[in-house]
């Protein structure tokens, strides 16, 4: 138990240092048995707190394949579009994208501004679905999302 907590703190420090120059804010919270780290690059604390609140609602404990750490980064719309182009996935999404094997999801801040909580929760659940199945299948991610969204 002490070793797990020590590793959580160590990972949070390492992540904080890695994002030091680009992140405006970093928050860490526990969502079930998954540690959720939310970083922002210019987003308001409202959107950061909203992501944390909605991620904590998800039933991630029902999915043993969920990574122990989930790094959610909020990027400005311009940064998000540039990242999509850089990774050769532009035009495939407007809301969010997850990187398999990295436990990382990047969310478009412009999407957050206009999407209501139910839509953002669905997006987070869908992206967690990709991380859980470690696959690019949209159908499988949607199946998992349905299972982890609170009824």
Secondary structure by P-SEA (a helix, b strand, c coil): caaaaaaaaaaaaaaaaaacccccbbbbbbcccbbbbbbbccccaaaaaaaaaaaaacccccccccccbbbbbbbcaaaaaaaaaaaccccccccccccccccbbbbcccccccccaaaaaaaaaaaaaaaaaccccaaaaaaaaaacccc
